[in-house]
């Protein structure tokens, strides 16, 4: 972020000055009581997880029957709660770190208990469904570490992956510091065939693909929770994170002509990207009386900056002809600054009210360069800015002991501009709100219903033109794009039982306005743009079956499945089709057997998914996975005092098949099919070793 950006946005300084976010250090705060209206579905003591020998709070949460984590890192602004995790009764207030990150930095030995709560019964706006509250005690010093190594035939071994976290307290100050190094490598081989419109083979191709990624990072969280004196019951948090991300990938392709009118040869594409991301965030909560109401005022600030430099080089070398070289380079800087205030109070014994106001500033600045053997370098610069204001009032109403309702009403005003001398800002005023009902039918069964008016997150990269050199695709930026809006409806049926079967089934429906699809821009270009409407619907289910009471102690089966469909009117034909790459189905089955009276455990998992086709104006792309992804592993929970996991993945050697129908001419997909490209790509089997422990 430049000094110019800070001058334009004094809120950035103000946001950072409000001492900052509920990061991982919250795990070391004194235990706080939950809202008196909170419905506790289950309470899990550390003894429940002892058979798994957990190292972190994440290891424990992953074993809660019927529960699954969700994160909100793609939410618009900070807004209401999106993640279903609380730490000592407080909401983690960060966007750079997801629920997995936060929980993995809390040592299991500091966890007093884990409470499974009904989100709609809490006085935290936006929480619905199952919510876990990690109640952790403060200790002088604790920590955990993890090291991983992965091996795959034909691929460089991954030997530099791991993390270490250290937490502690000194008086009223708690801290967490963490270092991590992510690494990922892969190679894939594929065979590709080109067909003409009559399905006659016209060209054969072979591909070799590689990818290397390294992502070192560091994080720091400080918390201040005085229990005596004039600042008793005040809570302040400061959180900072830093990550480097280095990506290198390439594809070498050899093509052999079958049709005499085509040419044999080879090509090579190589892409590299270096990205730096930094976030500093914080909050300060203080008891505050407003008239006759005793409440809490919370001030929140966040500032995120990222800088990415990338370049792709593509060389095409037809046999007997000069090679053609093209290159596309891009430098993208983007950031988000948020300043938010929340005031919560009890209006009476049954109502918890929160008033909130939020300001957010987002920007993206892109500089691109395109060049080739035959074209002088072409440069383009785009800067996009959005100023956004959001205000809400939320009421959490405990109607009866077994019935609660949370309702919120508010509005968002945003000013969106592509910064050029001739471009004026576009202003939008959008209503927002939700209503969430929860009814506890019995000790085991609950029903929930939710309706929400939401505004979608806008990807600023849609304003920037892009090129895929290897596939000869151009995507134009669209200066007139706007966020989609939707009515989101869902009903959830839940069963909670830590002895046998726990799970939930959730039908959902999304009525989307201004959905983003591929549209014609100008006379010839194609890019993202808004259509009139779309519909998404489906059913999600998640369940855990424990076999202890069925005569097989230590065995559990977890299931996560979903089916979905969608409708949108195609911008070319006007005929209804599915939304691009909408999930059609997914399934994941996980089994774990902790062998009684031993330190050994066996695991296995199988999963697969399929999405709808992706429609450009001149092509249709379909991706299919021929075989499911199967893994199996063995765990030793006391390997010289550490936990050792050995896992084999992709045991079925699954194959990804992609079919690409291409159309040429002014009529695009409404015209004649020119050719079909179909490839089958295989990734090798992989063996991983993970060592972890606490201290």
C-alpha positions in Angstrom: 0.0 0.0 0.0 1.4 3.3 -1.0 1.4 6.5 0.9 -1.1 7.8 -1.6 -3.5 5.0 -0.7 -3.2 5.8 3.0 -4.0 9.5 2.3 -7.0 8.6 0.3 -8.2 6.2 3.0 -7.7 7.6 6.5 -9.9 4.8 7.7 -7.0 2.4 7.1 -5.0 4.2 9.9 -8.1 4.3 12.1 -8.9 0.6 11.5 -5.4 -0.5 12.5 -5.3 1.8 15.5 -8.4 0.1 17.0 -6.5 -2.8 18.6 -7.2 -5.8 16.6 -8.7 -9.1 15.8 -9.8 -12.2 17.6 -7.1 -14.4 16.2 -5.7 -17.6 17.6 -4.6 -16.0 20.8 -8.2 -16.0 21.9 -7.7 -19.6 22.8 -5.6 -18.4 25.7 -8.2 -16.0 27.1 -10.0 -16.7 30.3 -13.2 -18.7 29.9 -16.2 -16.6 29.3 -19.8 -17.6 29.7 -22.1 -18.0 26.7 -25.2 -16.1 26.2 -27.9 -17.2 28.7 -30.2 -18.1 25.8 -27.8 -20.4 24.1 -29.0 -23.9 23.4 -26.3 -26.4 24.2 -26.8 -29.5 22.0 -23.8 -31.4 23.4 -20.8 -30.9 25.6 -17.6 -32.8 24.8 -14.9 -33.1 27.4 -11.3 -33.9 26.5 -12.0 -37.5 27.6 -14.3 -38.0 24.6 -11.3 -37.4 22.2 -8.7 -39.3 24.2 -8.9 -42.3 21.8 -7.7 -40.1 19.0 -4.7 -38.6 20.9 -5.4 -35.1 19.4 -2.6 -32.5 19.2 -4.7 -29.5 18.3 -8.3 -28.2 18.7 -8.7 -28.9 15.0 -8.0 -32.6 15.6 -10.8 -32.6 18.2 -13.4 -30.6 16.2 -12.8 -32.9 13.2 -14.0 -35.9 15.4 -17.3 -34.3 16.7 -20.1 -36.5 15.3 -22.1 -34.9 12.6 -20.3 -31.6 12.7 -18.5 -29.9 9.8 -16.6 -26.6 9.7 -17.4 -23.7 7.4 -15.4 -20.6 6.7 -16.2 -17.1 5.6 -13.0 -15.8 3.9 -15.0 -15.0 0.7 -17.7 -12.9 2.5 -18.3 -9.4 1.4 -16.6 -7.1 3.9 -16.6 -8.4 7.5 -20.3 -8.4 8.1 -22.1 -10.9 10.3 -20.7 -14.2 11.4 -20.0 -16.7 8.7 -17.7 -19.2 10.4 -19.4 -21.6 12.9 -16.5 -21.5 15.4 -16.3 -19.5 18.7 -13.2 -19.3 20.9 -14.2 -18.8 24.5 -17.5 -17.5 23.5 -16.1 -14.9 21.1 -16.2 -14.8 17.3 -12.8 -14.9 15.5 -12.6 -11.6 13.7 -10.2 -12.3 10.8 -10.5 -12.9 7.0 -6.9 -14.1 6.1 -7.2 -17.1 8.5 -9.9 -19.7 8.1 -11.3 -21.9 10.8 -8.8 -24.6 10.2 -5.9 -22.2 10.6 -7.3 -20.8 13.9 -8.1 -24.2 15.5 -4.8 -25.8 14.4 -2.9 -23.2 16.6 -4.7 -24.2 19.8 -3.0 -27.0 21.6 -5.4 -29.8 22.6 -4.0 -29.9 26.1 -5.4 -26.3 26.8 -9.0 -27.3 25.8 -11.3 -27.5 28.8 -14.3 -28.6 26.8 -16.0 -28.1 23.4 -19.7 -27.0 23.4 -21.9 -27.8 20.4 -24.4 -24.9 20.3 -27.4 -23.9 18.2 -26.3 -20.8 16.4 -29.7 -19.1 16.1 -30.0 -19.1 19.9 -26.9 -17.0 20.4 -26.6 -13.2 20.5 -24.1 -13.2 17.6 -25.8 -12.1 14.3 -25.5 -14.4 11.3 -24.8 -17.7 13.2 -27.1 -20.5 12.3 -27.0 -24.3 12.5 -24.4 -26.1 14.6 -21.7 -23.9 16.2 -18.7 -25.1 18.3 -17.4 -23.1 21.2 -13.9 -24.0 22.1 -13.5 -23.3 25.8 -9.7 -23.1 26.5 -7.7 -22.2 29.6 -4.8 -19.9 29.8 -1.4 -21.5 30.3 2.1 -20.1 30.7 3.4 -21.8 27.6 2.2 -24.4 25.1 2.6 -25.3 21.5 2.4 -27.8 18.7 4.3 -28.7 15.6 3.7 -30.7 12.4 6.1 -32.0 9.7 5.0 -33.6 6.4 6.8 -35.3 3.5 5.1 -36.6 0.4 6.4 -38.8 -2.4 5.0 -39.5 -5.9 6.5 -41.4 -8.8 7.9 -39.0 -11.3 7.5 -36.0 -9.1 10.0 -34.1 -7.0 9.5 -35.2 -3.3 7.8 -32.7 -1.0 10.2 -32.4 2.0 9.7 -28.8 3.2 6.2 -28.7 4.6 5.4 -28.1 8.2 4.3 -25.6 10.9 5.1 -24.7 14.5 2.9 -22.7 16.9 3.7 -21.3 20.3 1.1 -19.8 22.7 1.4 -18.4 26.2 0.3 -15.8 28.7 2.1 -13.2 30.8 -0.3 -11.6 33.2 -3.2 -10.1 31.3 -1.4 -10.6 27.9 -1.8 -13.7 25.8 0.1 -14.4 22.6 0.3 -16.9 19.8 3.1 -16.9 17.2 3.2 -19.3 14.3 5.5 -20.2 11.4 4.5 -22.4 8.5 5.8 -23.6 5.2 3.5 -25.0 2.6 4.7 -27.0 -0.3 3.0 -28.8 -3.2 4.4 -30.5 -6.3 2.8 -32.6 -8.9 3.3 -34.0 -12.4 0.6 -35.3 -14.7 0.7 -37.1 -18.1 -2.1 -36.9 -20.6 -3.1 -38.0 -24.0 -5.2 -35.6 -26.1 -7.1 -36.2 -29.3 -8.6 -33.6 -31.8 -11.7 -34.6 -33.7 -13.4 -32.7 -36.5 -17.1 -32.0 -36.6 -17.8 -35.6 -37.9 -15.8 -37.1 -35.0 -12.9 -38.1 -37.3 -9.5 -38.0 -35.6 -7.4 -35.2 -37.1 -4.6 -34.8 -34.5 -3.0 -36.7 -31.6 -1.2 -35.0 -28.7 0.7 -35.9 -25.6 1.2 -33.6 -22.6 3.5 -33.4 -19.7 2.4 -31.1 -16.9 4.2 -30.0 -13.8 3.4 -27.7 -10.8 5.6 -26.5 -8.0 4.3 -24.3 -5.1 6.0 -23.0 -2.0 4.1 -20.8 0.5 6.0 -19.8 3.7 4.0 -17.7 6.2 4.0 -16.3 9.7 1.3 -15.1 12.1 1.2 -13.2 15.4 -1.8 -12.7 17.7 -1.8 -10.7 20.9 -4.7 -10.4 23.4 -5.3 -8.3 26.4 -8.0 -9.5 28.9 -7.7 -7.6 32.3 -9.8 -9.1 35.0 -9.3 -6.4 37.7 -9.0 -2.7 37.9 -10.7 0.0 35.8 -10.2 -2.1 32.6 -11.8 -5.2 34.0 -14.0 -7.0 31.3 -12.3 -5.1 28.5 -10.9 -7.3 25.7 -8.4 -6.2 23.0 -6.8 -8.2 20.2 -4.1 -7.6 17.7 -3.5 -10.0 14.9 -1.0 -10.0 12.0 -0.3 -12.5 9.2 2.2 -12.6 6.4 2.4 -15.1 3.5 4.6 -15.5 0.4 3.2 -17.7 -2.4 5.5 -18.9 -5.2 4.0 -20.8 -8.1 5.7 -22.4 -11.1 3.9 -24.5 -13.7 4.5 -25.7 -17.2 3.0 -27.8 -20.0 5.0 -29.5 -22.8 2.9 -30.7 -25.7 3.8 -32.8 -28.7 1.2 -32.9 -31.5 1.1 -35.2 -34.5 -1.1 -34.5 -37.5 -3.4 -37.2 -38.7 -5.3 -34.9 -41.2 -2.9 -33.9 -44.0 -4.1 -30.4 -43.8 -2.8 -30.0 -40.2 0.8 -29.6 -39.0 2.8 -31.6 -36.5 5.1 -30.0 -34.0 5.4 -29.1 -30.3 4.7 -26.3 -27.8 5.7 -25.3 -24.4 3.9 -23.1 -21.9 5.5 -21.9 -18.6 3.9 -19.7 -16.0 5.3 -18.2 -12.8 3.8 -16.1 -10.0 5.0 -14.5 -6.9 2.5 -13.1 -4.4 2.9 -11.4 -1.1 -0.1 -10.9 1.3 -0.2 -9.1 4.6 -3.1 -8.6 7.0 -3.2 -6.6 10.2 -6.5 -6.5 12.1 -7.8 -5.9 15.6 -10.8 -5.3 17.9 -11.5 -3.7 21.2 -14.6 -4.6 23.3 -15.7 -2.6 26.3 -18.8 -2.6 28.5 -20.9 0.4 27.5 -24.2 1.7 28.9 -26.6 3.3 26.5 -29.4 4.8 28.5 -31.0 2.1 30.5 -29.3 -0.7 28.5 -26.1 -2.4 29.7 -24.2 -3.6 26.7 -20.9 -4.1 25.0 -19.3 -1.8 22.4 -16.9 -3.5 20.0 -14.7 -1.6 17.5 -13.1 -3.6 14.7 -10.5 -2.8 12.1 -8.8 -4.7 9.3 -6.4 -3.9 6.5 -5.3 -6.5 3.9 -2.8 -5.9 1.1 -1.6 -8.3 -1.6 0.8 -7.8 -4.5 1.1 -10.4 -7.3 3.5 -10.5 -10.2 3.0 -13.2 -12.9 4.1 -14.0 -16.4 3.2 -16.7 -18.8 5.3 -17.6 -21.9 4.0 -19.8 -24.7 6.2 -21.1 -27.5 4.6 -22.8 -30.5 7.0 -24.6 -32.8 5.3 -26.2 -35.9 7.5 -28.7 -37.7 9.5 -26.9 -40.5 8.3 -23.5 -39.5 9.7 -20.7 -37.3 8.7 -20.8 -33.7 6.1 -18.3 -32.4 6.6 -16.8 -28.9 4.0 -15.0 -27.0 4.1 -13.6 -23.4 1.5 -12.2 -21.0 2.7 -10.5 -17.8 0.5 -9.0 -15.1 1.1 -7.1 -11.9 -1.9 -6.9 -9.6 -2.1 -5.0 -6.3 -5.3 -5.2 -4.3 -6.4 -4.5 -0.8 -9.3 -4.1 1.6 -9.8 -1.8 4.6 -12.6 -2.3 7.0 -13.7 -0.2 10.0 -16.7 -1.6 12.0 -18.6 -0.8 15.1 -21.0 -3.2 17.0 -23.1 -2.5 20.0 -24.9 -5.3 21.7 -27.3 -5.2 24.6 -30.3 -7.1 26.2 -33.5 -5.2 25.7 -35.2 -7.7 28.1 -34.9 -11.3 29.3 -35.8 -12.7 25.8 -34.2 -10.3 23.4 -30.5 -9.7 22.6 -30.1 -6.8 20.1 -27.1 -5.7 18.1 -26.6 -2.5 16.1 -23.7 -2.5 13.6 -22.2 -0.1 11.1 -19.4 -0.9 8.7 -17.3 1.0 6.2 -15.1 -0.9 3.7 -12.8 0.3 0.9 -11.6 -2.2 -1.7 -9.2 -1.5 -4.6 -7.5 -3.4 -7.4 -4.8 -2.0 -9.6 -3.6 -4.1 -12.6 -0.8 -3.5 -15.1 -0.6 -6.0 -18.0 1.8 -6.5 -20.9 1.2 -8.6 -24.0 3.8 -9.3 -26.6 4.7 -11.7 -29.4 7.1 -12.1 -32.4 4.8 -10.1 -34.6 3.3 -7.5 -32.2 5.0 -4.8 -30.3 4.3 -4.9 -26.5 0.7 -3.8 -25.7 0.2 -2.3 -22.2 -3.0 -1.8 -20.2 -3.6 -0.4 -16.8 -6.9 -0.7 -14.8 -7.7 0.6 -11.3 -11.0 -0.3 -9.6 -12.2 1.2 -6.3 -15.3 0.5 -4.2 -16.4 2.5 -1.1 -19.1 0.6 0.8 -21.2 1.4 3.8 -23.4 -1.2 5.6 -25.7 -0.8 8.6 -27.8 -3.5 10.4 -30.0 -4.1 13.4 -30.3 -7.7 14.6 -32.6 -9.1 17.2 -32.1 -12.6 18.8 -35.4 -13.6 20.3 -35.9 -16.6 22.7 -39.6 -17.1 22.1 -39.8 -20.3 24.2 -37.1 -22.5 25.7 -37.2 -24.7 22.6 -37.9 -22.0 20.0 -35.7 -19.1 19.0 -35.7 -16.6 16.2 -32.9 -14.3 14.9 -33.9 -11.6 12.5 -31.8 -8.8 10.9 -32.6 -5.9 8.7 -30.2 -3.5 7.1 -28.9 -1.9 3.9 -25.7 -1.5 1.9 -24.6 1.5 -0.1 -21.7 1.1 -2.4 -19.9 3.4 -4.9 -18.1 1.4 -7.6 -15.7 3.0 -10.1 -13.2 2.1 -12.7 -10.8 5.0 -12.2 -10.4 6.8 -15.6 -10.9 10.4 -16.6 -14.1 9.5 -18.4 -15.5 7.0 -16.0 -18.1 8.1 -13.4 -18.8 6.2 -10.2 -21.8 3.9 -10.1 -23.9 4.0 -6.9 -26.0 1.1 -5.5 -28.3 0.9 -2.6 -29.3 -2.7 -1.7 -31.5 -4.0 1.2 -30.0 -6.9 3.2 -31.3 -9.0 6.0 -32.2 -12.5 7.2 -34.5 -14.5 9.5 -33.3 -17.7 11.1 -35.6 -19.9 13.2 -34.6 -22.9 15.3 -36.9 -25.4 17.0 -35.7 -28.2 19.2 -38.2 -30.9 18.7 -36.6 -33.2 21.4 -33.3 -33.9 23.0 -32.1 -35.5 19.8 -33.9 -33.7 17.0 -34.0 -30.1 15.8 -35.4 -28.2 12.8 -34.1 -24.9 11.4 -35.2 -22.6 8.7 -33.4 -19.7 7.2 -34.2 -17.0 4.6 -31.7 -14.3 3.7 -31.3 -11.4 1.3 -27.7 -11.3 0.4 -25.3 -9.4 -1.9 -22.6 -11.5 -3.5 -18.8 -10.8 -3.4 -17.5 -9.1 -6.5 -14.2 -10.4 -7.9 -12.4 -7.3 -9.0 -10.4 -9.3 -11.5 -13.5 -9.4 -13.7 -12.7 -5.7 -14.6 -9.3 -6.8 -16.0 -8.7 -8.4 -19.4 -6.9 -11.7 -19.4 -5.3 -14.1 -21.8 -4.8 -17.9 -21.8 -2.0 -18.3 -24.3 -1.9 -22.1 -24.4 -5.7 -22.4 -25.2 -5.7 -19.2 -27.4 -8.5 -17.6 -25.2 -9.0 -14.0 -24.6 -11.2 -12.7 -21.7 -12.1 -9.0 -21.8 -12.6 -7.0 -18.7 -16.0 -5.5 -18.0 -16.2 -2.1 -16.5 -20.0 -2.4 -16.1 -20.2 -5.5 -14.0 -21.9 -5.4 -10.6 -22.4 -7.8 -7.7 -25.2 -10.4 -7.9 -28.0 -10.4 -5.3 -30.0 -13.4 -4.1 -32.8 -14.7 -1.9 -31.3 -17.7 -0.1 -33.7 -20.2 1.5 -32.9 -23.4 3.4 -34.4 -25.8 5.9 -32.2 -28.1 8.1 -33.2 -31.3 9.9 -30.7 -32.4 12.5 -30.1 -35.4 14.7 -27.5 -35.1 17.6 -26.3 -38.3 19.3 -22.7 -38.8 20.5 -23.4 -42.5 20.9 -24.8 -43.6 17.6 -25.9 -41.5 14.6 -25.6 -37.7 14.3 -26.2 -35.7 11.1 -28.2 -33.2 9.2 -30.0 -32.8 5.9 -30.4 -29.4 4.3 -32.5 -28.6 1.2 -31.7 -25.2 -0.2 -32.8 -22.7 -2.8 -31.1 -19.6 -4.2 -33.0 -17.1 -6.4 -30.2 -15.0 -7.9 -30.5 -11.6 -9.5 -27.8 -10.2 -11.8 -25.8 -13.5 -11.9 -22.4 -13.4 -13.5 -21.9 -15.4 -16.7 -20.0 -15.1 -20.0 -21.4 -12.3 -22.3 -20.5 -10.4 -25.4 -18.5 -7.3 -24.8 -18.5 -4.8 -27.6 -18.8 -6.4 -31.1 -16.4 -9.3 -30.8 -14.9 -9.7 -27.3 -16.1 -12.0 -24.6 -15.9 -11.7 -20.8 -17.8 -11.8 -17.5 -21.1 -9.9 -17.3 -24.5 -9.8 -15.6 -27.5 -11.7 -16.8 -31.1 -11.2 -15.6 -31.6 -14.1 -13.2 -30.6 -17.7 -12.2 -31.7 -20.4 -9.8 -29.6 -22.8 -7.8 -31.1 -25.6 -5.6 -30.1 -28.9 -4.1 -29.7 -31.0 -0.9 -26.7 -31.3 1.3 -26.3 -34.1 4.0 -23.6 -34.8 6.6 -23.7 -37.7 9.0 -21.5 -39.6 11.4 -22.2 -43.2 12.5 -20.4 -44.6 15.6 -20.3 -48.3 16.0 -19.3 -48.5 19.7 -22.9 -49.5 20.7 -23.2 -51.8 17.8 -20.4 -54.1 19.0 -17.5 -52.5 17.1 -15.9 -50.1 19.5 -13.5 -47.6 17.9 -15.1 -47.7 14.4 -16.8 -44.7 12.9 -18.1 -43.8 9.4 -18.5 -40.2 8.2 -20.5 -39.2 5.2 -20.8 -35.9 3.3 -22.9 -35.8 0.2 -24.7 -33.3 -2.0 -26.7 -33.0 -5.2 -27.6 -29.8 -6.9 -29.0 -28.3 -10.1 -29.4 -24.8 -11.5 -31.1 -22.8 -14.3 -30.0 -19.8 -16.2 -31.0 -18.5 -19.7 -28.1 -18.8 -22.1 -27.1 -15.3 -23.4 -26.7 -16.6 -26.9 -29.6 -19.0 -27.4 -32.0 -17.8 -24.7 -32.5 -21.5 -23.8 -32.4 -22.5 -20.2 -29.2 -24.4 -19.1 -27.2 -25.0 -16.0 -25.0 -22.3 -14.3 -21.4 -22.6 -15.3 -19.5 -25.2 -13.3 -22.3 -25.6 -10.8 -21.9 -28.6 -8.5 -24.1 -31.5 -9.7 -23.1 -34.0 -7.0 -20.4 -34.8 -4.5 -19.8 -37.5 -2.1 -17.1 -38.2 0.5 -17.0 -41.3 2.8 -14.5 -41.5 5.6 -13.9 -44.5 7.8 -11.6 -44.6 10.9 -11.0 -47.6 13.2 -9.1 -46.9 16.4 -8.1 -50.4 17.5 -9.1 -50.8 21.1 -6.3 -51.1 23.7 -3.6 -50.1 21.2 -2.0 -47.0 19.8 -2.9 -47.9 16.2 -5.7 -46.5 14.0 -6.7 -47.3 10.4 -8.3 -44.8 8.0 -9.8 -44.8 4.5 -11.6 -42.2 2.4 -13.2 -42.2 -1.0 -14.7 -39.1 -2.7 -15.7 -37.7 -6.0 -17.7 -34.8 -7.5 -19.0 -33.6 -10.8 -19.9 -30.1 -12.0 -22.0 -28.8 -14.9 -20.4 -27.8 -18.2 -18.7 -24.4 -18.6 -20.1 -22.3 -21.5 -18.1 -19.7 -23.3 -19.6 -17.9 -26.3 -17.5 -20.0 -28.6 -16.9 -23.2 -26.7 -18.4 -25.7 -24.3 -16.1 -27.4 -21.8 -17.0 -30.6 -19.8 -14.8 -32.1 -17.1 -15.4 -35.6 -15.8 -13.5 -37.7 -13.3 -13.5 -41.4 -14.4 -12.6 -42.9 -11.1 -13.1 -41.7 -7.5 -10.2 -40.5 -5.3 -9.3 -43.3 -2.8 -6.9 -43.0 0.1 -6.0 -45.3 3.0 -3.7 -44.7 5.9 -2.3 -46.0 9.2 -1.7 -43.9 12.4 0.5 -44.6 15.3 -0.6 -42.3 18.2 2.5 -42.8 20.3 5.5 -43.1 17.9 8.3 -42.2 20.3 5.9 -39.8 22.0 4.7 -38.3 18.6 1.9 -39.1 16.3 2.8 -40.6 13.0 0.5 -40.8 10.0 1.3 -42.7 6.8 -1.3 -42.3 4.0 -1.5 -43.5 0.4 -3.6 -41.4 -1.9 -5.1 -41.7 -5.4 -4.9 -45.5 -5.0 -7.2 -46.1 -7.9 -5.1 -43.9 -10.2 -8.0 -41.8 -11.2 -8.3 -40.2 -14.6 -9.6 -36.7 -15.4 -11.3 -36.4 -18.8 -11.9 -33.0 -20.4 -13.9 -32.4 -23.5 -13.9 -29.1 -25.3 -16.2 -28.3 -28.2 -15.0 -25.3 -30.2 -17.0 -23.1 -32.6 -15.8 -20.5 -35.0 -17.6 -17.8 -36.9 -19.9 -14.9 -36.2 -22.7 -17.2 -34.9 -20.3 -18.7 -32.3 -22.1 -21.6 -30.4 -25.1 -21.0 -32.6 -23.1 -22.0 -35.6 -21.3 -25.1 -36.8 -19.0 -27.2 -34.6 -15.4 -26.8 -35.8 -13.6 -29.4 -33.7 -13.6 -31.3 -30.4 -10.6 -31.5 -28.1 -10.6 -34.4 -25.6 -7.8 -35.2 -23.2 -7.3 -37.8 -20.4 -5.0 -36.7 -17.7 -3.6 -39.0 -14.9 -1.9 -38.1 -11.7 0.3 -40.7 -10.0 -0.2 -42.4 -6.6 1.2 -40.5 -3.6 2.6 -41.6 -0.2 2.7 -39.1 2.6 4.3 -39.1 6.1 3.1 -36.7 8.8 4.7 -36.3 12.2 3.1 -34.1 14.9 3.3 -33.4 18.6 2.5 -30.9 21.3 4.8 -29.3 23.9 
